[in-house]
Amino acid sequence: MGLKIFDHRRIDKAEIAQLVILYNIFSRKESSRLIFQGGTALRWCYGGTRFSEDLDFVTSFAMTDSMVFIDRLRSAISNDFILHFGPGECSTRWKERGGKGACHGFIEYRPVGSREKIAIKIELEQLKPDQLPDRNQLVFGALPAVSYLMQRGRLRLPPYGSIIQVETPEEILSDKVRALLERPYIKGRDFHDLAFLVRTLGLKAENRLIQRKLDLYEAPFRPCRTVDHYLGLDKLGEAARSELAGTLEQDLARFVPGGDLIALKHQHFSQMVTAVVAVFQDIERNGGLDLSGYQGTSKATVRDRNGIQKT
């Protein structure tokens, strides 16, 4: 199967659409119960360098209330889409994920006369009562990546009036660790984001935050693997290293420019792997995580001993 490659034209439109949605969400007082997180939060709020396709939020809203809140913004979002993409039709659709406390949906826009639609995925995760991650409040128009687009006339929104409530980088790191322990397959974006958090922002794993993150959400934590699994990634044999590199490349091809991907591939993604190993070494050095009492998932059998997805 061929790689899906980085498409500048598609990504430029998607990123403008993301910012329109973020601006409209966080210019409303109800947004005080939504917290931005994930790879797209790294991209816009903390200088992340890769494209991220989803807008991820944690919330103290019930899932139905979250969906209703965002649906009510459709008219305002549509008006801003018209300003950026020309006349068209805006729609939303939602689907609850398996289990409780999580759902995802899409805000879609199809410009008149266009065969392609712009679709932004929204991921919502419900927090347990009285549980909140550490967070920052940042002025939308003062974010460097946003200001850059405004100054060049590519983003035509007011610079003030929208305050982004976003997880701290340390909390995002703890989310990434939870995801690595929980996913039944390797996702190159997790490796890329952890490498950015460690190598560029200089963060280290904080066991207290990570342990808390395992119990922060209504959706239960179900580990597929342990800390030991990631401690061994820098000791893989040549064949396993090559397979891991191929898996990382397959996932990242759509999210980093071609030149960057070539550079990462040339060094066999070693800096990313080393950063991930360093995070789990810090966790182990600080006493490890207590994963007892969590029910694992049978999906763990979908991976081989190196954690590489099998199809």
Wavefront OBJ file of the C-alpha trace (Angstrom):
o trace
v 0.000 0.000 0.000
v 1.430 3.400 -0.999
v 2.007 6.203 1.466
v -0.577 8.954 1.782
v 1.594 12.043 1.448
v 1.557 15.518 2.991
v -0.842 17.652 0.928
v -0.055 21.353 1.454
v -3.223 22.601 -0.221
v -5.543 20.396 1.821
v -3.667 21.084 5.046
v -3.654 24.870 4.589
v -7.458 24.827 4.330
v -7.853 22.422 7.242
v -5.686 24.548 9.525
v -7.647 27.718 8.754
v -10.864 25.783 9.433
v -9.454 24.529 12.747
v -8.683 28.072 13.849
v -12.125 29.334 12.846
v -13.694 26.599 14.978
v -11.375 27.230 17.931
v -12.034 30.967 17.804
v -15.788 30.467 17.845
v -15.724 27.872 20.623
v -13.515 29.860 22.979
v -15.233 33.204 22.405
v -18.283 31.825 24.251
v -18.586 31.752 28.033
v -19.750 28.114 27.943
v -16.280 27.156 26.733
v -15.032 27.459 30.326
v -16.005 23.784 30.608
v -13.945 22.731 27.580
v -10.176 22.199 27.656
v -8.158 21.896 24.443
v -5.585 19.075 24.324
v -3.628 16.788 22.008
v -1.426 17.229 18.968
v -3.378 20.174 17.539
v -3.049 21.967 20.889
v 0.719 21.484 20.601
v 0.585 22.870 17.064
v -1.290 26.089 17.810
v -0.512 26.814 21.455
v 3.029 25.530 22.037
v 4.849 25.731 18.696
v 4.396 22.165 17.467
v 5.745 21.506 13.994
v 3.502 18.793 12.572
v 0.014 19.001 11.121
v -2.651 17.499 13.370
v -6.075 16.752 11.927
v -8.310 16.519 15.033
v -9.492 19.060 17.577
v -9.371 17.203 20.904
v -11.131 18.431 24.034
v -11.765 17.194 27.544
v -14.874 18.528 29.197
v -16.962 18.547 32.349
v -20.059 18.762 30.111
v -22.089 15.638 29.550
v -21.460 14.409 26.011
v -24.929 15.451 24.813
v -24.448 18.972 26.208
v -21.052 19.254 24.505
v -22.529 18.290 21.153
v -25.439 20.726 21.562
v -23.044 23.558 22.470
v -20.912 23.026 19.367
v -23.965 22.537 17.129
v -25.248 25.954 18.238
v -22.053 27.520 16.869
v -22.646 26.206 13.360
v -24.141 29.435 12.003
v -21.283 31.597 13.331
v -18.681 29.099 12.109
v -20.375 28.986 8.703
v -20.196 32.785 8.387
v -16.457 32.699 9.055
v -16.014 29.810 6.626
v -17.726 31.914 3.931
v -15.221 34.691 4.620
v -12.288 32.310 4.121
v -13.528 29.753 1.585
v -16.439 31.428 -0.203
v -20.156 30.494 -0.070
v -20.949 26.937 0.873
v -22.843 24.593 3.168
v -21.804 23.833 6.765
v -22.967 20.744 8.657
v -22.179 18.766 11.794
v -22.539 15.079 12.597
v -21.767 13.122 15.755
v -21.155 9.564 16.855
v -20.660 8.253 20.386
v -17.589 6.095 20.781
v -17.740 2.639 22.329
v -18.097 2.836 26.088
v -19.137 5.839 28.129
v -17.906 9.386 28.308
v -16.524 9.894 24.809
v -17.754 10.872 21.375
v -16.484 12.270 18.121
v -17.970 14.223 15.277
v -17.196 16.304 12.225
v -17.740 19.909 11.266
v -17.886 19.869 7.473
v -17.943 22.618 4.874
v -18.455 22.210 1.151
v -17.813 25.400 -0.858
v -20.191 26.004 -3.759
v -18.848 24.436 -6.934
v -16.172 22.441 -5.105
v -15.886 18.682 -5.380
v -13.967 18.556 -2.096
v -15.268 19.259 1.374
v -13.318 20.528 4.356
v -13.904 18.205 7.321
v -12.560 18.788 10.828
v -12.889 15.971 13.335
v -13.870 16.862 16.902
v -12.950 14.452 19.722
v -14.625 14.885 23.115
v -13.649 13.097 26.324
v -15.668 13.531 29.509
v -13.869 14.233 32.778
v -14.873 12.563 36.018
v -16.739 14.854 38.442
v -14.489 17.405 40.170
v -11.465 16.293 38.127
v -9.538 18.832 36.038
v -6.135 18.681 34.339
v -3.649 21.526 34.768
v -4.292 24.154 32.124
v -3.315 27.535 30.707
v -5.476 30.335 29.356
v -3.982 31.908 26.228
v -5.187 34.815 24.086
v -6.075 33.376 20.678
v -4.707 36.258 18.600
v -1.464 36.419 20.595
v -0.466 32.839 19.782
v 2.586 33.142 17.464
v 1.295 30.686 14.857
v -2.100 32.424 14.801
v -0.624 35.934 14.729
v 1.570 34.933 11.778
v -1.464 33.918 9.717
v -3.378 37.057 10.720
v -0.532 39.374 9.742
v -0.376 37.800 6.292
v -4.103 38.122 5.754
v -4.688 34.388 5.598
v -6.727 34.324 8.822
v -9.371 37.036 8.978
v -10.618 36.933 12.562
v -10.496 39.479 15.402
v -7.220 39.143 17.357
v -8.970 39.377 20.738
v -12.170 38.152 22.341
v -11.271 34.463 22.395
v -9.293 32.868 25.237
v -8.060 29.341 24.584
v -8.217 27.085 27.636
v -5.574 24.455 26.949
v -3.825 21.712 28.859
v -0.284 22.477 29.970
v 2.485 20.781 27.968
v 3.121 18.540 30.971
v -0.503 17.370 30.892
v -0.304 16.733 27.154
v 2.796 14.611 27.774
v 0.876 12.590 30.358
v -1.942 12.080 27.819
v 0.586 10.825 25.270
v 1.985 8.323 27.779
v -1.529 7.095 28.559
v -2.177 6.709 24.820
v 1.041 4.723 24.292
v 0.119 2.363 27.118
v -3.444 1.985 25.850
v -3.202 1.771 22.057
v -3.125 -1.702 20.469
v -0.878 -0.371 17.687
v 2.012 2.031 17.128
v 1.048 5.559 16.091
v 3.888 7.673 14.703
v 2.149 10.872 15.769
v 2.491 9.874 19.436
v 6.238 9.359 18.960
v 6.596 12.658 17.087
v 4.701 14.614 19.750
v 6.621 13.061 22.640
v 9.891 13.870 20.865
v 8.756 17.492 20.504
v 7.769 17.706 24.171
v 11.060 16.193 25.331
v 13.598 17.536 22.825
v 12.136 20.963 22.019
v 10.244 21.916 25.188
v 12.662 20.096 27.502
v 10.013 18.265 29.523
v 10.447 15.161 31.623
v 7.811 12.651 32.641
v 6.027 13.413 35.915
v 4.707 10.189 37.419
v 2.177 12.023 39.571
v 0.515 13.603 36.534
v 0.612 10.395 34.512
v -0.845 8.275 37.317
v -3.596 10.852 37.818
v -4.292 10.902 34.064
v -5.088 7.184 34.124
v -8.146 7.948 36.296
v -9.113 11.413 35.047
v -11.684 10.429 32.427
v -15.052 8.704 32.539
v -13.816 6.305 29.850
v -11.797 3.689 31.780
v -8.078 3.196 31.182
v -7.397 -0.211 29.611
v -3.671 -0.880 29.193
v -2.393 -2.924 26.277
v 1.237 -2.889 27.382
v 3.546 -1.903 30.210
v 6.366 0.568 30.734
v 8.846 -2.267 30.101
v 7.660 -2.566 26.517
v 8.896 0.935 25.661
v 12.107 0.580 27.643
v 13.163 -2.059 25.123
v 12.608 -0.086 21.917
v 16.249 1.007 21.653
v 17.409 -2.614 21.940
v 15.489 -4.024 18.972
v 17.247 -6.137 16.386
v 17.799 -4.828 12.869
v 14.668 -6.396 11.372
v 12.432 -5.124 14.185
v 13.976 -1.628 13.976
v 13.292 -1.552 10.256
v 9.695 -2.647 10.784
v 9.168 -0.031 13.494
v 10.619 2.675 11.222
v 8.254 1.617 8.446
v 5.286 1.798 10.801
v 6.273 5.293 11.970
v 6.764 6.473 8.380
v 3.403 5.066 7.280
v 1.568 7.049 9.951
v 3.560 10.295 9.721
v 3.587 10.699 5.934
v 0.333 12.723 5.957
v 1.363 14.917 8.878
v 4.904 16.183 8.206
v 6.283 17.783 5.018
v 8.108 15.493 2.611
v 11.547 16.958 3.320
v 11.105 16.511 7.058
v 9.949 12.932 6.562
v 13.012 12.150 4.443
v 15.273 13.517 7.188
v 13.493 11.459 9.848
v 13.647 8.361 7.675
v 17.359 8.887 6.966
v 18.143 8.540 10.673
v 15.612 5.674 11.015
v 13.462 7.831 13.307
v 16.110 7.242 15.981
v 15.669 10.629 17.694
v 11.962 10.006 18.108
v 12.472 6.492 19.440
v 15.206 7.694 21.806
v 12.892 10.407 23.161
v 10.111 7.886 23.821
v 12.534 5.548 25.582
v 13.801 8.493 27.675
v 10.266 9.280 28.840
v 9.722 5.727 30.045
v 13.185 5.624 31.619
v 12.197 8.702 33.630
v 8.978 6.977 34.666
v 10.889 3.879 35.797
v 13.568 5.941 37.541
v 10.877 7.798 39.498
v 9.292 4.612 40.823
v 7.166 3.448 37.901
v 3.403 3.452 37.469
v 0.850 1.347 39.300
v -1.065 -0.420 36.526
v -2.601 -3.019 38.832
v -6.360 -2.933 39.078
v -6.861 -1.872 35.465
v -8.562 -4.295 33.137
v -6.482 -4.922 30.023
v -7.977 -5.313 26.588
v -7.903 -8.326 24.326
v -6.769 -5.990 21.544
v -3.268 -6.400 22.945
v -3.050 -9.548 20.842
v -3.238 -7.423 17.682
v 0.445 -6.488 18.069
v 3.613 -8.556 17.858
v 6.276 -8.531 20.569
v 7.602 -5.184 19.297
v 4.194 -3.524 19.494
v 3.910 -3.189 15.735
v 0.405 -3.511 14.376
v -0.354 -6.648 12.437
v -3.054 -6.773 9.768
l 1 2 3 4 5 6 7 8 9 10 11 12 13 14 15 16 17 18 19 20 21 22 23 24 25 26 27 28 29 30 31 32 33 34 35 36 37 38 39 40 41 42 43 44 45 46 47 48 49 50 51 52 53 54 55 56 57 58 59 60 61 62 63 64 65 66 67 68 69 70 71 72 73 74 75 76 77 78 79 80 81 82 83 84 85 86 87 88 89 90 91 92 93 94 95 96 97 98 99 100 101 102 103 104 105 106 107 108 109 110 111 112 113 114 115 116 117 118 119 120 121 122 123 124 125 126 127 128 129 130 131 132 133 134 135 136 137 138 139 140 141 142 143 144 145 146 147 148 149 150 151 152 153 154 155 156 157 158 159 160 161 162 163 164 165 166 167 168 169 170 171 172 173 174 175 176 177 178 179 180 181 182 183 184 185 186 187 188 189 190 191 192 193 194 195 196 197 198 199 200 201 202 203 204 205 206 207 208 209 210 211 212 213 214 215 216 217 218 219 220 221 222 223 224 225 226 227 228 229 230 231 232 233 234 235 236 237 238 239 240 241 242 243 244 245 246 247 248 249 250 251 252 253 254 255 256 257 258 259 260 261 262 263 264 265 266 267 268 269 270 271 272 273 274 275 276 277 278 279 280 281 282 283 284 285 286 287 288 289 290 291 292 293 294 295 296 297 298 299 300 301 302 303 304 305 306 307 308 309 310 311
